[in-house]
């Protein structure tokens, strides 16, 4: 029985992978679980493991090749087995990657992928296939990731609440995927009657929805998860740890849209693209925060905290007071979270990633400092796990260290806002009629006007200002 | 409420109806002197005498026919079969006479009678004595078919069956007679044709009847520990079927497993699935699955018998499959 080795969806957002290195040569004996190759996904370098036993008969991809998920990469078979027909079908397989991706990304296969694939540092790292969205702005996140985050909260509780049962890495996973896509022929998309009804009711095009049921069937959870994600294709697995973190009832409140809110959403979207964004800029006095930072530094290594940590803590605390800002736009509702998960944009060699500080409001400044440091370090090493960079409720982006004094960041949907932090500068400021030199910091908040109105955002910034300018409140 | 066995609940129903209406009488093999093969008629001979509690010879076709004749002339017989496996010998009276007489006489003859006895498998009674007949009987227009799974339902439904003017098939279970449950102290009837939602959950509907209700309840308990909450729809009556109760549940949960004791082909589950696909097509998120006896005569060997019967494990697997969790 031959086993097809296909490009697997090794992260929830992966659409394409680049084969970094083959670990096995043609003719090598392999068994299920062996690492065949290293694959660079959109976020990390992962291991591609064998799903069956036999001889690695044929390698169809070269090192350095980028292939869509589902593409046939190699064939494992008995030494004397005829594999011509499988090898011959390689072209056809690549022609329908979306379908194969559906198979590979279905909940059934995503789980084992995750369990067998370890993130590891790249031996020979090279640029990630550039994602269009990444070039849009410093603080934006690739659209697939946004969607994964958007989908997480609406995942149905029972499947999300349960860990996916472990499965033996078996040949059928890969071969079934290809078999099914072949049987589909013209590529008819399968969907349950309920999924079709819900999609119709909600005006969702099923063509843009990834099915996670058997054979790629689109089922209820896929349609529900697609709500906030709109039409971005290629995203599946709603079972990540991030999903679990956000799916719990009681962690959020869905606010139905009032007529005026609907009108605002529609009119402003017409005017300003899918996310009608406006910007609020404020200049905070960071003198006392700077003094506190210096005092902490003098206390020793363990107490050190950066301006970035201080801002994250301030933002997290402010978000607890402003749930209307700590929110997701779900198209038919606004989801206000009562837990605070702050994403921070981290520049990596060839792009950026937004690891998440979960429950940041409940972390001490030093917890935030240590955790942020660890996340940033591992982000640069490309060692983050998918659940570490999805599930945020609000984002912060800081370019102060690059000498930027002010900038605007692009919202990470379905979040409603992002705060762009500029550098701390000494400036002449009039204080009580006297000219003084003070440390100042400019922040700009990008707000999704469908969720946040001008005054709402301004009040939130007032609260952030209160924390930053009275930094002892961050230590209580 | 008192906790009674299924057996005692049936005895109460018989006693109350025998007291209430002197046209009611019970007959069958060993129902009188021996107090019933399964002691359901215990004490009734002493209380009501040999004219109302009648021992018959081992002649199922004969005494079923006597019952039909008695019903035609205005009595309200209860015919006990020692098991429904033996009732095959009397099936002509049940299907061709009892079920047809009202219709073929143009309404001149009512058939106010009950055929009752244990149905389905017990333990190691082998192929001929382990069969569940409800789908055969439910196939017949003119019959009503009741399959209570709990003592309370057994009592309330038997009383309704005795008071019904049509021939009613009443299916009990050897494995049910000793099961216990709360039974209301005051008099009550359970309407024929009304299902009961025995457990409420949002994730999946399990539609079942008779002995399998107990399996479904155990499955519900087990799955609740995993955070999966199921609706258990106990049909209680398999003819007529409470389609509305099935639809209500499936429209809520969007997925269903139909659990029954009998075989797959033309089983009760086939009919339930048919109602579901008609009434709930746009509500279904997964194909409906069935759990039933394997498609073989019941094996005698203990291990094989266990493997052939529908059980909690098979039901859990089916539920997880329709929930896309496997």
Interface residues (C-beta under 8 A of the other chain):
Chain A: X107 X157 X158 X159 X161 X162 X165 X192 X193 X194 X195 X196 X197 X212 X213 X214 X219 X220 X221
Chain B: X203 X226 X227 X228 X254 X281 X282 X283 X284 X285 X286 X323 X324 X325 X326
